[in-house]
Amino acid sequence: MNDYNNSRMMKAIRREPVDTTPIWIMRQAGRYLPEYMAIRNKVTFIELCQTPALAAEVTVTAQQVLGVDAAILFADLLPMLMPMGIDLTYEKGEGPVIHNPLRTAADVDQFRELESLDDLGFVFDAVQLIRKELAADIPLLGFAGAPFTLASYAIEGGGSRNYIPTKTIMYNDASMWDAIMSRLTNSISRYLIKQIESGCQAVQLFDSWAGCLSPDDYRQFVLPYTKKVIDTVSPHAPVLNFMNGNPALLNLQKEAGGDVLALDWRIDLKQAWRQVGYDVAVQGNLDPITLFAEIPVIRQRAKAILDKAENRPGHIFNLGHGVTPEMNPDHVKALVEIVHELAMR
């Protein structure tokens, strides 16, 4: 058995006892870390994503600097859309911009399912490099955007407050919606399986934008596609299912599947775990902005979440979303030490 299969993180995913609660942090390699900025200042964001040696370096460095129990591949949700026919650039100060959003049937005709993954080879090369450089007992997480989140980006053309173009297609044109979501579902599944084959021990599916949906809309328009991704990928490795922004969707998130339900901070962890049942692991769920507080406050709030988990096997500590760029890295390191210390069995 590989060391990483016996690691805290993989044991927690399988809901087995651990010596202390494992912790990793969404966006743990990012702008708040001086070690990341030293590299990022030399290249553009997309160059960093597409240069395997650099993506590997920031992934491994973040894990080592923070002392977290898992590394997560440094990549972005959106570059997988480029070989599908999406014209994507990263604009300074604006973030990702899609220049040919999917608004008409003709647009969707140009949106191709990802049959070949050759154009994303830089991702799998990075995975192989990271796996060589990571400590043997540290698992590597891969990830992808969930179908709804990627569909929203592709339709909106960037960030959105109200998702008007997305929901308009969703409500008005079932066949167009199905074409977009089906192509994404098959493409995401292939992409994640290839990450696993390249050396990832588990993968996280990010549905960062699904919180904008009502339960009925999620059930009808999203759940079948997300469930298909998870059902397709999970025989290859564990899947962590993350959804942001709407605790009312928790039962549907469970129905969509996953070995781990990753919770944002808007729900009580104890209540959520009881609600979905103890046959699934949970991840989370400290409000990321807690890390702007003083260390004693961070300690107190981390303890409150650990208390809610009640030492039950299957809790992975994380923030309820990503760490913010303005964060003091010493507070992130302190959180990791606090969790390991307080949760020691």
N, C-alpha and C positions, 0 to 999 in steps of 0.2 A: 504494500500500500504506500502511495506517495505521502510524504510528510504533510502536504497541504490538505489531503483528505482527512488527516487527523488534527488539523488546525482548529482553533476555537471557532473561527468563522464557519467552516464547513460542518463542524459538529452542531453549532447552533442552527444552521439551516436544516439539519436533519433532526433537530429537537432532541439532541443528546446532551447529557451533562457536560459542563465546561468548568475550568478552574476560575475563570472570571468572564464577565460579559464582554463579547467582542464589540469593537467599535470601528467603523470607518465613516467617512464624511463625504457627502455629495459635493462635487467640485473641490475635492481636497487638493488637487493640483490646479492652482489658479492664481489670479492677480494679487491676492493678499500675501503670497509667499515670495520673499526676496529671491529665493533660489529659482523660482519659476520666472520672475521678471528678468533675471539676469540673462536667461535664454530668450524670452519673448521679445526683449528689446532689440534683438538682432534680426528678427524675422517677423513677417506678418502672421496673423493668427492662422490663416489657411495654410501657409508654408509650414508652420509648426505642426499642424494636423497631418500634413502630407509628407513629412520627413520622418521616416520611421525611427532613426537614431535619436532625434530630438524628442519625439513623442514618447519614446521609451525612457529617455533621461528624465523628463519631467514627471512621468508616472512613478518611476522607481524612487526618485529623490523625495517626492512628496510622502510616500509611504515611510521611507527611512527617517525623514526629518520629524514627522508627526508621531511615529511609533504606532500607527494604526494596524489593525489586524487583517486588512485586505488592501490590495492596490486596485484601482479602477483605471482601465485603459484611458489614456488621454486621447480624446477624439471629440467630435461634435455630432449632434443629431442629424444635421442637414446634408453633409456632403454625399450621403448615399442617394440623395435625390438627383444629383448632377447627371450620373449615367442613365437616369430614367427620363432625361429630357428637360430638366429644370435648369434655367439659367440663374445661377446663384453667385452673388458676390458678398464679401464682408466689407462694409463701409465704415470708415473711422467714425466713431461716435454714434453710429446708427445700428451696428451689428449686422446680422444677415439680411440681405435684400434679395427677393426673387423678382426677376425682371419679366418673367412670362407666367404670371399666376394662372391657375386653372379656373377659368370663368365660363367657358363655352364648351359645347360638345367637341368642337374642332380642337380646342386646347387639349382636351382629354385624349383625343385620338393620338396626339403627339407624346403622350405620357406613357412610357413603356415599362412593362414589368422588367425587373432586373433578372434576366436569364443568366447572364455571365457576371461574375464578380471581379473580373480582371481589372476594371478601372478602380477598384477599391483595394487593390493589392497592398497599398501602403498601410492600410489598417492591419492586415493579417501579418505583414512583415514586422510591424511594431509589436504585435502580440508575441511573436516568436522571440524577438529581442528582449522584451520585458520578462518573459518567462525564464530566459537564460540568466537574467541579471537579478531577479528577485530572489530573496531567501527562499529556501525549499519549503518552509512551513508557512509561507504567505500566499494565499490564493489570489488569483487575478480575476477580477470581474470584467466582463465585457458588457456592452449595452447597446440599445437602440431606442429610438423614439417609437411609441406605440402608433398604430395606424391612424387614430383620430388626430393625435398631435401633429404628425407629419402631414396629414391631409389638410389640416387647418393652415399650417405654414404654407403649403403649396397653393392653397386657394386664396388666402389672405395676402400673400406676398411678403409677409413679415409678421411682426407682433400685432396683436389685436386686443381691443377692449370688449367688443360686442359680438364678434364673429358673424357679422351680418352676411358676407358672401358665402361663408361656410354653411351656415344654417339655412340660407336661402336655397342652396343646391340640395342640402339634406332633406328639406321639407318638400321641395317642388319637383325634384327629378331623381326618383329612386334608382333608375338604371345608371345615370351618370354617377351618383353617389357610390353605387355598388362597384362600378368600373374602377373608380379611384381607390376605394378601400380594398378591393380584392387584389389589385396590382400591388398595393403597399403591403398587404398581409403576406402575400407570397414572397415578396422581395425581402421584407424584414426577417421572415423565417429563415430564408437562405443565408442572409447576412449574419444572423446570430449563430446559426449552426456552423458556419465557416469560422467565426471567431472562436467557437468552442474547439473545433478541429485544429485550429492554429495554436491553442494552448490556454484558453480561458477555462476556469474551473466552474464558473457560474455566470449568469447574465442578468442584468436588470433591464426591464422594459419601463421606459419613462412615459407615462401619460400625463404630462405636465399641464395640459390644457383641458382635459376632459371635465374638470370641475365646473366648466361653464354650462354643463348639460343638466337637464332634469333627469330624475331616475327613469321615467318612461322613454325619454329620448336616448339615454345611454343604453337601455335594454334593447331598443329597436335598431338603432343606427350604429352602435359601436361594439357592444358586447360580443356579438357573433364573430367579429373580425379579430378582436383582441384574444378571445378564447381560442380561436384557430391558431394564432401565432403561438400561444403558450402550449397548447396541445401538441403542436408540431415540434417545438423546440425542447420541451421538458424531458422527452426520452433521452436526449443527448447530455443534458446537464441541468442542475437546478435553475429555476427562474424566480427572480424577485420582481414582484408586480407593484410598481409605484404609481400612485395617483395623487394629484395635488388639487386642493381647493374645494372639496365638497364631501364632508363626512356622510351626507345622505346617500352617497353612492357606495358605501362600504360593503354592504351585502352583495351588491352587483360586482364589485371588485373581487370579492371572494369567489363568486360564481364564475368569473372570467378565468380564475385559476392562479397557479403559482405556488411554489414551495414556501415563499415568504411574502406576506403582505406588508409593503412599506407604507407607513402612515405619515401623513403630514401632521402639523402641530395643532390642527383645529379640532382634534378629537382626543378624548381622554384614553390613554393607552390601555388602562385596565378595563374600561367599559368596551373598547373596541375589540380587545382579545376575547372577552367573554361573549361578545355579540357574534363574532365569526366562528368561535369554537377553537379549542386548543389542539386541533389536528393540523394546524398550520402555524409556522413561525411568524413573528412580527418584527418589523424594523422601525426604529424611530425613538422618539419623535419630538425632540427638543426644538422649540422655536429658534431659528437661526439667529434672531436678533438678541437672544439671551447672551450671546458671546460678546456683546458690547457692554454687558454689566461687569461689575467688579468680580474678582475670582471667588470670594465667599458666596456671592449670589449665584454664580454659575454652579458652584458646588451644591448649594442648597437645591437648585432647580434640577440638576442632574440626578440628585438623590431622590427627588420626588418621582421622577420617571422610573428609576430603578425600583423604587418601592412598589410602584404600580405593576411592574413585571413580576414581582413576588418570587424572584429567584427561579421562576419556572423555566425549564429548558426551552430554548427556541426564541430568546430575545436577542436581537442585534441592535446595539445602540447606534443612533445616527441623528442628525438634524432632521427636522421635518421637511426641509428642502436644502438647497445648496448654500454653502458658506458665501458671504458677500465679499466683494473685492476690497472693501474698506476695513476688513477685519484685522485685528491685531493677532499675528500668528502665535504669539505667546499664549493668548487665550485659548486658541485651538489646541495647542500642545497641552495646556493645563487641563482642558476637558478630557482629553484622552487619558491622562494620568489619573484624574479624578474617577473616571468610570472604572478603570482597571482596579483602582484601590478600593473603592466603595463596594464593588460587586464581587470582590474576592470571596470565593466559597471556602 
